[in-house]
Amino acid sequence: MKPFWIYIFLFILSSVGANESTTSTSSSVEPAPTPSTLVDILSERPQFSYFLRLLQRQGMIPTLNQMENVTLLAPINSAFVGKKSIDWDNNSLNRYIVNQKLRVGLLGKSESVYQTLYRVGNTNYSIAVSPDFESLEYVIDEVSYIVEEDIYAKHQHSYIQGIDQLLPEKPTICDVLMNNTNPEISLFSKIFQSLFIDTDEQQVQSKKKKKKKKHKKPKKTKLPPLPNSCKEFLNGTGTILVPSNKVLKNSLTDIQLQYYLANSDFARYATTTDAVFEIKHDVMSLLQSLMFPALIVGSNNTNSKIKSNLGSSHKFKLKDGHVEVDKVAVTESHVSADGVIHIFKETDSLFEQLNIATAEMIARKSLYALHYSNFVDELYFRSLGHLVDGSSQNQSIFLDVNQRDDVEDDDVEASVASFSSKQNILYQFVDGKVAIHDTMHSLLDTKLCSKKKIGGCFKLKFSISNGKNNITVNDEVHIQAYTPIANESVVFVANGEITPPVNLKHSLGDLISSGAVHRHLENIEIDQGSCLKTLEYINRFGLSSLRDNDEGYSIFLPCGTTDTKGTWKDLGLILTYLERNPHMLEMVVKSMFMEGVVYSDFTSHKTLKDLNGNQVKFKSRNITNDANEATLNNTQLSFPLNSDLLFQQGVIHVTNKVFFPDDFEVPIEELIKTTYDSNFPSFFMWDILKMYPNINKVITGKQPYSLLIPTAESLKDFNITTSMKDLLRFIDFHLIPNSEVTKILDCISGEGYNNSVIKTNLSEGGLTCKHKPQTNKVMLQLHKLNTISTVSYNKDQEVRLLSHGCTKKYQSGTDQLSCVFLIQKPLNLDWFENPKNGDNFLHVHLGLVSVGVGVILGLIIFGGVMVGLMFCIGKREKNNNKDDFEFPRPDSGFMSVLTDDDEYVPYDRGYETDVDVLRTETDALLPSHMKRKKRVKKPDYGSTKQGSNGVTLPRDIGDIRSTLNRERNLPGYSQY
């Protein structure tokens, strides 16, 4: 134990010696005083000399000496290198003075925000101090590192933190949001900026709309005043939550986003003042729910519940260096000059997760979002505000793009002026939310109703095809866009007017002028001839204006298509009978008008009543993808879906048949009388039939026969025998038993006939029927019965069926039916006679087409022959003009001797001259094809009178021959 105590003792002695040595040394030199103020520390340390001089020049030293419990952020001298012409003032230097103690040794691993003495509006300027884990230093505003830490000035209870860079002035929250500095939050910035648009300018835009009458506005709860500026709005706000563009689109519906952005397009749209203020208040409510009065970032006010400016509480928490709001992580945090901006970039349904209420997109707000505020104004003017104030649910709204709030030129009348009545607007609202399918055809009930006119509400035709790419309303108006809104409703925007149905006259006029029934994708081309005839009958009997009947009307209009049968032109003798009996025609026309409304999508049965008072049963048998197969009493009809022609008092169905009442019947004698021709009154078949009472009785009896009646003109040309026996056979040949009539009727219709023999009342006389679809001709050909015929076809033994008519409507049987068939010529009894002896020639019957082809070929051959002859004659005349035997070619050196009749000079001939010697023998005086200029002819030489075609003679030169020599030419005459 002895050595241990020795060691202790020695340690004590050495300690005492050391203390004495130190004391003696220190007492010899007076110690320097410790700096105790902020200015003293800056003066004592040369690295702060430049900053100290700056404080002195700005007169900040007295103010600085009076401060306590502050932190001075002192830039070292190197921070000023390269910085020139900085405009410092006392307030700017206050950014370097934190209004509380900031001690680096007490900072943690999270960011902290401190406020300086620098004032930004009504708020102190903020700085953020955060750790840099790479350099193991703290950095201020992500710019300036603290290089001299925690220098304490004890007299002022303050600290100095030396920093290596000057602090740039950060933008305020208003600067960030009002100047679009961050493209990732541009949508939120637009919404924020729209809160402060100049309403006076907006009202100027609204004046470009047509001035409207004052109307009672909906009652509204008292709303807080709107801010006039961003600074006023953000006053007292320390933190704001900002969703990025992506988060905003994922958190709001399309129509909500359009609504919040609606005021940002004020230059393009003349929005009403009511709409502007309502949108602004909803924007303000949304923004206030994202704003908080405290600075919430890093270690500041996290892990606590804080109320927003709107009053809702949210829990903030710092987790892994990031702030969470109600467990929703913030992606980025930016400390601005006057607060903190938290940006969310990766969150869906942000407002739902934060339990922040957004604007409920009732119809009125949806129309504001789509820029139809003037339309809303019109609704309130018409006392229809209940349709859009949220009280109406499950509806569809159809809008014309021209009703939008587009800014109009001064000389263009606004679209709202086109609103003619309350009814027009009601027609644009449909009960029920339209379900959108890839393909559909629907008739929708609008809110325009009239018990008096239609017994209910008017319909609107709605069609979709091509996978929702093609949507039309009333067949002609295309839908450009549709948007679901609140209350199970939807808004459709169309590229044309959506107007209620017009009256019957206009509907029929539009049908005739267009020549088609307009449908969704294709039009049904109508037979305009039949349609015009129907319109003529309707006007004749005063049915183009109908009285209101509290039920509406369904009109079955026999217009048909261009390739169908059964309309007026195919009624034949029935139409002739109706034309001659106007009261019967009126009855038929009135039977097309049914009291009660039946649309093409009707799937049940219903009893209607026509204008004659007769009950008519309508029954839908089957609805396919494209048509409704139905029956009207016993008449089968097919209605293409959505082919309805809507008019003011009901619906028009274009059909391919003329509808007759079930009890419609024409007496057989009346049908026979339709064949009467006033041009040939003596050749009337009915007069012949009356000669045989028994036949007349059979025709008009309970089991009547049908008749083939030739035209009166053909009877005139036909030598009807005076023999009573042959005349009776002639009549029998034209009588058809009831059992055989079906074959002819089926042949005429082109359906069901199997080329079987049609028996006549003449035992040996039968007929076969031939229907030619190309020409729509029906031919009846003789078929001998009880004989063996070797002749297969004889054109002379067939007649054409021109028209026909039956006493009743042909359904399936003909027991109580008789018909009259008008034929081109009579059936000839001579057809049963054997051919004359010696007549073994083959009779070839050329048709009209064959004759026409022969004529054309003959004309072509004749023309070719004539052209050939013309060429031959022309060539011969040309050769005669160049006949060398008549005009032999002279040698060169002869003088030309011409007469005044010489027009063509193919060769030079005459006496030799000196000039000619100089030419070569091959040179002609004139080209052979040149025609001399015609001159006035002088009297012929050697003749007492002028001759037009006299013999040409040379000129007489006997009187001057003695004066001629080779030294000169003939005086006064040209050599040529």
CORWO-V45303 format. One record per residue. N is the residue number from 1. D_LAST is the distance of its C-alpha to the last C-alpha in Angstrom with 1 decimal. Layout:
{{N/D_LAST} {N/D_LAST}}
This chain:
{{1/173.2} {2/174.1} {3/170.8} {4/168.9} {5/170.7} {6/170.3} {7/166.6} {8/166.6} {9/168.7} {10/166.5} {11/163.4} {12/165.1} {13/166.1} {14/162.7} {15/161.2} {16/163.7} {17/162.9} {18/159.3} {19/159.7} {20/161.8} {21/159.4} {22/156.6} {23/158.6} {24/159.5} {25/156.0} {26/154.5} {27/157.0} {28/155.9} {29/152.3} {30/151.5} {31/149.1} {32/145.6} {33/145.2} {34/143.2} {35/140.0} {36/140.7} {37/137.6} {38/133.9} {39/133.1} {40/135.8} {41/134.4} {42/130.9} {43/132.4} {44/134.4} {45/131.5} {46/128.8} {47/126.2} {48/126.1} {49/125.8} {50/122.3} {51/122.9} {52/126.1} {53/124.3} {54/121.7} {55/124.6} {56/126.1} {57/122.9} {58/122.4} {59/126.1} {60/126.9} {61/130.2} {62/132.5} {63/131.0} {64/131.2} {65/134.9} {66/135.8} {67/134.4} {68/136.5} {69/135.9} {70/132.3} {71/130.2} {72/128.1} {73/125.0} {74/124.7} {75/121.6} {76/122.4} {77/120.8} {78/118.1} {79/116.9} {80/115.5} {81/113.6} {82/109.9} {83/110.5} {84/109.4} {85/109.2} {86/111.1} {87/111.9} {88/115.6} {89/117.7} {90/121.1} {91/119.9} {92/117.7} {93/120.6} {94/122.6} {95/120.5} {96/122.6} {97/125.8} {98/126.9} {99/129.3} {100/131.7} {101/133.3} {102/130.9} {103/132.9} {104/131.0} {105/134.1} {106/134.5} {107/130.9} {108/130.3} {109/127.5} {110/125.6} {111/123.4} {112/125.1} {113/123.6} {114/125.1} {115/124.4} {116/124.1} {117/124.8} {118/121.1} {119/120.1} {120/117.0} {121/117.0} {122/120.4} {123/120.8} {124/122.0} {125/119.6} {126/120.2} {127/120.1} {128/120.5} {129/122.7} {130/122.1} {131/123.3} {132/121.0} {133/122.6} {134/120.6} {135/121.7} {136/125.0} {137/124.4} {138/123.8} {139/120.5} {140/119.8} {141/116.6} {142/115.4} {143/114.6} {144/117.7} {145/120.5} {146/124.1} {147/125.2} {148/128.4} {149/130.5} {150/133.2} {151/134.2} {152/137.0} {153/137.9} {154/141.3} {155/141.9} {156/138.9} {157/139.3} {158/135.6} {159/133.5} {160/130.7} {161/128.1} {162/125.9} {163/122.3} {164/119.6} {165/116.6} {166/115.9} {167/115.7} {168/112.2} {169/112.3} {170/111.6} {171/109.6} {172/111.4} {173/111.1} {174/108.9} {175/106.7} {176/106.3} {177/105.7} {178/103.6} {179/101.2} {180/100.3} {181/101.4} {182/102.1} {183/99.3} {184/101.8} {185/103.4} {186/100.3} {187/100.9} {188/104.5} {189/103.3} {190/100.9} {191/103.7} {192/105.9} {193/103.3} {194/102.5} {195/106.1} {196/105.2} {197/101.8} {198/101.6} {199/102.3} {200/101.0} {201/97.5} {202/97.9} {203/98.7} {204/95.5} {205/93.5} {206/95.4} {207/94.3} {208/90.8} {209/92.0} {210/92.3} {211/95.6} {212/98.1} {213/101.1} {214/104.5} {215/106.4} {216/109.8} {217/109.8} {218/111.9} {219/115.3} {220/115.6} {221/118.5} {222/119.0} {223/117.0} {224/117.7} {225/115.5} {226/112.4} {227/112.3} {228/109.9} {229/109.3} {230/109.9} {231/112.7} {232/114.5} {233/114.1} {234/115.3} {235/118.1} {236/121.2} {237/119.3} {238/120.1} {239/118.4} {240/115.4} {241/114.3} {242/110.6} {243/108.9} {244/105.7} {245/102.5} {246/103.3} {247/106.8} {248/105.7} {249/103.2} {250/105.9} {251/108.6} {252/106.7} {253/104.7} {254/101.0} {255/101.5} {256/104.4} {257/102.4} {258/99.6} {259/102.3} {260/103.8} {261/100.3} {262/99.0} {263/99.7} {264/97.9} {265/94.6} {266/95.3} {267/91.9} {268/90.0} {269/92.3} {270/93.7} {271/97.2} {272/99.8} {273/102.8} {274/105.2} {275/103.4} {276/103.3} {277/107.0} {278/108.0} {279/106.0} {280/107.4} {281/111.0} {282/110.4} {283/108.9} {284/111.8} {285/114.3} {286/112.7} {287/112.6} {288/116.2} {289/117.4} {290/115.9} {291/117.4} {292/121.0} {293/122.9} {294/124.4} {295/122.9} {296/123.0} {297/122.1} {298/123.9} {299/127.6} {300/127.0} {301/128.1} {302/127.4} {303/129.8} {304/130.3} {305/129.2} {306/127.1} {307/125.8} {308/122.2} {309/121.2} {310/120.9} {311/124.5} {312/124.1} {313/126.1} {314/124.7} {315/126.5} {316/125.2} {317/126.2} {318/125.4} {319/124.9} {320/123.7} {321/122.4} {322/120.3} {323/121.1} {324/121.4} {325/121.2} {326/123.0} {327/122.5} {328/118.8} {329/117.9} {330/115.9} {331/113.1} {332/112.7} {333/114.8} {334/113.5} {335/115.8} {336/114.0} {337/115.2} {338/116.9} {339/117.6} {340/116.7} {341/113.7} {342/114.4} {343/111.2} {344/111.3} {345/108.5} {346/109.8} {347/111.5} {348/110.6} {349/111.9} {350/113.2} {351/114.2} {352/115.9} {353/117.9} {354/118.9} {355/119.7} {356/117.3} {357/116.1} {358/112.4} {359/110.8} {360/111.0} {361/107.5} {362/108.2} {363/105.2} {364/105.1} {365/105.1} {366/102.5} {367/100.2} {368/100.7} {369/99.8} {370/96.6} {371/95.8} {372/96.5} {373/99.0} {374/97.3} {375/97.6} {376/101.3} {377/101.5} {378/100.0} {379/102.6} {380/105.4} {381/103.9} {382/103.8} {383/107.4} {384/106.4} {385/107.7} {386/110.1} {387/107.2} {388/106.6} {389/110.0} {390/111.4} {391/113.4} {392/110.8} {393/110.7} {394/108.7} {395/105.4} {396/101.7} {397/99.5} {398/95.8} {399/93.8} {400/90.2} {401/88.6} {402/87.4} {403/91.0} {404/91.6} {405/92.5} {406/89.1} {407/88.4} {408/86.0} {409/83.5} {410/84.7} {411/82.4} {412/83.1} {413/86.0} {414/88.5} {415/88.8} {416/92.4} {417/91.1} {418/89.9} {419/93.5} {420/93.8} {421/97.3} {422/100.3} {423/99.3} {424/96.1} {425/98.2} {426/100.8} {427/98.1} {428/97.4} {429/101.0} {430/101.9} {431/105.4} {432/106.1} {433/104.6} {434/101.7} {435/102.2} {436/99.0} {437/98.3} {438/95.4} {439/94.5} {440/95.9} {441/95.2} {442/97.6} {443/98.2} {444/100.1} {445/102.4} {446/101.5} {447/103.9} {448/102.1} {449/104.3} {450/104.6} {451/107.4} {452/106.0} {453/102.5} {454/102.8} {455/106.5} {456/106.2} {457/103.8} {458/100.0} {459/98.4} {460/95.9} {461/93.9} {462/94.1} {463/92.3} {464/92.1} {465/90.2} {466/88.9} {467/92.0} {468/92.4} {469/88.8} {470/87.6} {471/89.9} {472/88.9} {473/90.6} {474/89.8} {475/87.1} {476/84.4} {477/86.1} {478/86.3} {479/89.3} {480/88.5} {481/92.0} {482/95.6} {483/98.8} {484/102.4} {485/104.8} {486/108.5} {487/110.5} {488/108.7} {489/105.5} {490/101.8} {491/98.8} {492/95.3} {493/92.2} {494/89.2} {495/85.6} {496/85.6} {497/87.8} {498/90.8} {499/91.4} {500/93.8} {501/92.5} {502/90.8} {503/91.8} {504/90.9} {505/87.9} {506/86.2} {507/87.1} {508/85.6} {509/82.5} {510/82.0} {511/82.5} {512/79.8} {513/77.3} {514/77.6} {515/77.8} {516/80.3} {517/83.9} {518/83.7} {519/85.9} {520/86.7} {521/83.9} {522/82.1} {523/81.5} {524/82.4} {525/79.4} {526/80.6} {527/79.4} {528/78.1} {529/78.0} {530/81.7} {531/82.5} {532/80.8} {533/82.7} {534/86.0} {535/85.2} {536/84.5} {537/87.9} {538/89.6} {539/88.2} {540/89.0} {541/92.7} {542/92.9} {543/93.7} {544/91.3} {545/94.1} {546/97.4} {547/100.8} {548/102.8} {549/105.3} {550/107.1} {551/105.8} {552/102.0} {553/99.7} {554/98.1} {555/95.0} {556/93.7} {557/90.1} {558/88.3} {559/84.9} {560/84.7} {561/81.9} {562/78.6} {563/80.0} {564/83.5} {565/85.0} {566/87.8} {567/86.2} {568/85.5} {569/82.6} {570/84.9} {571/87.7} {572/86.1} {573/88.4} {574/90.8} {575/88.2} {576/87.5} {577/91.3} {578/91.5} {579/88.6} {580/90.4} {581/93.7} {582/93.2} {583/96.9} {584/96.6} {585/93.4} {586/95.2} {587/98.0} {588/95.7} {589/93.9} {590/97.2} {591/98.4} {592/95.8} {593/97.6} {594/100.8} {595/103.3} {596/104.1} {597/102.0} {598/101.2} {599/98.8} {600/97.1} {601/99.7} {602/102.6} {603/104.8} {604/107.6} {605/108.0} {606/108.1} {607/108.6} {608/106.0} {609/105.8} {610/102.6} {611/101.9} {612/103.3} {613/106.6} {614/106.5} {615/107.8} {616/105.3} {617/106.4} {618/104.2} {619/105.0} {620/103.4} {621/103.7} {622/102.0} {623/100.0} {624/97.6} {625/95.7} {626/92.9} {627/94.3} {628/97.3} {629/98.1} {630/100.1} {631/101.1} {632/101.1} {633/103.8} {634/102.6} {635/98.9} {636/97.8} {637/95.5} {638/94.1} {639/93.5} {640/91.5} {641/93.6} {642/92.5} {643/90.2} {644/92.2} {645/90.4} {646/92.8} {647/93.0} {648/95.5} {649/97.9} {650/97.7} {651/95.3} {652/92.5} {653/92.2} {654/88.9} {655/89.9} {656/88.1} {657/90.4} {658/91.4} {659/95.2} {660/97.3} {661/101.0} {662/103.2} {663/104.4} {664/100.9} {665/100.8} {666/98.6} {667/100.2} {668/98.5} {669/98.0} {670/96.1} {671/93.9} {672/93.2} {673/92.4} {674/89.6} {675/87.6} {676/87.6} {677/84.2} {678/84.1} {679/81.0} {680/83.0} {681/86.6} {682/87.7} {683/87.1} {684/89.4} {685/91.3} {686/94.4} {687/94.8} {688/94.9} {689/97.4} {690/99.7} {691/100.1} {692/102.2} {693/105.0} {694/106.2} {695/102.8} {696/102.6} {697/106.0} {698/105.1} {699/102.0} {700/103.9} {701/107.1} {702/108.6} {703/106.7} {704/103.4} {705/100.5} {706/96.9} {707/94.1} {708/90.6} {709/89.0} {710/85.6} {711/83.2} {712/83.7} {713/80.2} {714/80.8} {715/84.1} {716/82.3} {717/79.9} {718/82.9} {719/85.0} {720/88.5} {721/91.0} {722/93.6} {723/96.1} {724/98.6} {725/99.3} {726/95.7} {727/95.2} {728/98.1} {729/96.7} {730/93.4} {731/95.2} {732/97.2} {733/94.0} {734/93.0} {735/96.3} {736/96.8} {737/100.4} {738/101.2} {739/101.8} {740/98.1} {741/96.5} {742/96.7} {743/94.3} {744/91.6} {745/92.1} {746/92.0} {747/88.9} {748/87.2} {749/88.2} {750/87.1} {751/90.5} {752/93.4} {753/92.1} {754/92.6} {755/90.7} {756/93.9} {757/94.0} {758/94.4} {759/96.8} {760/96.4} {761/99.1} {762/97.9} {763/99.8} {764/97.0} {765/94.3} {766/93.5} {767/90.6} {768/89.1} {769/87.2} {770/84.1} {771/82.9} {772/79.3} {773/79.3} {774/75.5} {775/75.0} {776/78.5} {777/78.9} {778/82.2} {779/82.3} {780/85.3} {781/85.3} {782/87.7} {783/90.3} {784/92.5} {785/96.2} {786/98.8} {787/96.1} {788/94.4} {789/90.6} {790/88.2} {791/85.2} {792/84.6} {793/81.9} {794/80.5} {795/78.2} {796/79.2} {797/82.7} {798/82.2} {799/81.9} {800/80.8} {801/83.4} {802/81.8} {803/84.7} {804/88.4} {805/91.4} {806/95.1} {807/98.2} {808/99.4} {809/98.1} {810/97.7} {811/99.9} {812/101.1} {813/102.8} {814/101.9} {815/105.3} {816/105.0} {817/101.2} {818/98.9} {819/95.2} {820/92.4} {821/89.3} {822/86.2} {823/84.2} {824/80.7} {825/82.0} {826/85.3} {827/87.0} {828/86.7} {829/89.8} {830/87.5} {831/86.9} {832/90.4} {833/89.6} {834/88.7} {835/85.1} {836/84.4} {837/85.0} {838/81.9} {839/80.2} {840/79.8} {841/76.4} {842/75.7} {843/74.7} {844/72.2} {845/71.9} {846/68.8} {847/69.0} {848/66.6} {849/65.2} {850/64.5} {851/62.7} {852/60.6} {853/59.7} {854/58.7} {855/56.5} {856/54.7} {857/54.2} {858/52.9} {859/50.3} {860/49.2} {861/48.8} {862/47.0} {863/44.6} {864/43.9} {865/43.2} {866/40.8} {867/38.9} {868/38.7} {869/37.4} {870/34.6} {871/33.5} {872/33.6} {873/31.6} {874/29.0} {875/28.6} {876/28.3} {877/25.5} {878/23.5} {879/24.2} {880/23.1} {881/19.5} {882/19.3} {883/21.1} {884/20.1} {885/22.1} {886/20.2} {887/16.7} {888/17.8} {889/15.9} {890/14.8} {891/15.9} {892/13.8} {893/13.2} {894/11.5} {895/8.7} {896/6.4} {897/8.2} {898/7.9} {899/10.8} {900/11.7} {901/13.7} {902/11.2} {903/12.2} {904/12.4} {905/10.0} {906/12.7} {907/11.5} {908/8.9} {909/10.4} {910/10.4} {911/11.9} {912/12.7} {913/11.9} {914/13.9} {915/11.5} {916/11.4} {917/15.2} {918/15.6} {919/14.4} {920/16.8} {921/16.8} {922/16.9} {923/13.9} {924/11.3} {925/7.7} {926/8.8} {927/12.5} {928/14.1} {929/15.8} {930/13.3} {931/13.1} {932/10.4} {933/12.1} {934/13.9} {935/13.8} {936/16.6} {937/16.4} {938/17.2} {939/19.7} {940/19.0} {941/19.0} {942/22.2} {943/24.1} {944/26.7} {945/25.9} {946/23.5} {947/23.5} {948/22.9} {949/22.7} {950/22.5} {951/21.2} {952/17.5} {953/17.3} {954/14.9} {955/14.8} {956/17.8} {957/17.3} {958/21.0} {959/22.0} {960/19.8} {961/19.8} {962/22.6} {963/20.8} {964/17.9} {965/18.5} {966/17.1} {967/17.7} {968/15.0} {969/11.6} {970/11.5} {971/13.0} {972/11.8} {973/8.4} {974/5.2} {975/3.7} {976/0.0}}
